[in-house]
Structure formats: structure tokens, C-alpha cells
Amino acid sequence: MWVGVGCYFELVILSKLNPCMTDYIFILLTGIIAWHGLTYRDEEGESEIGHLLFGAIALLFFFRVLLVDILELV
């Protein structure tokens, strides 16, 4: 229940922000997720496929928002 309430308040707060500010928050979070997913290693030094997959997906969303919404190149 608390997770749902927290997500609701986050959505309300983000909807009140400037759309450009929301884009900056989004690329910050997806950049952190992509960095963690692509650089994560287990105790043996191996990469896990799940971390690589979600890191690559986060990186795609990062570049999409950066290039299309913020820099308006496309």
C-alpha cells in the first residue's frame, strides 16, 4: 500500500514540474540505471545477462530522451 501511495505522490509532484525538468530527472535516473546495469559484476567477475539487458534498455531510453526531448536533434 505504501509503495502505491508513494508512486502516486511522485507522479503528482513530477506532473507539476516544468516538462524540461522532468526530462532531466528522467535522464539522470536512467543514466544511473544504465551505468549500474552495464558495469555490474558478480563475485567471480562475470556480467549477468539480466543486468546487461536492463542496462542496455535504460541506455536506449536515456539517449532517446536526451536527443529527442532535450537537444531536439530528431
ABEGO torsion letter per residue (X at the ends): XAAAAAAAAAAAAAAABBAAAAAAAAAAAAAAAAAAAAABBBAAGBBBAAAAAAAAAAAAAAAAAAAAAAAGAX
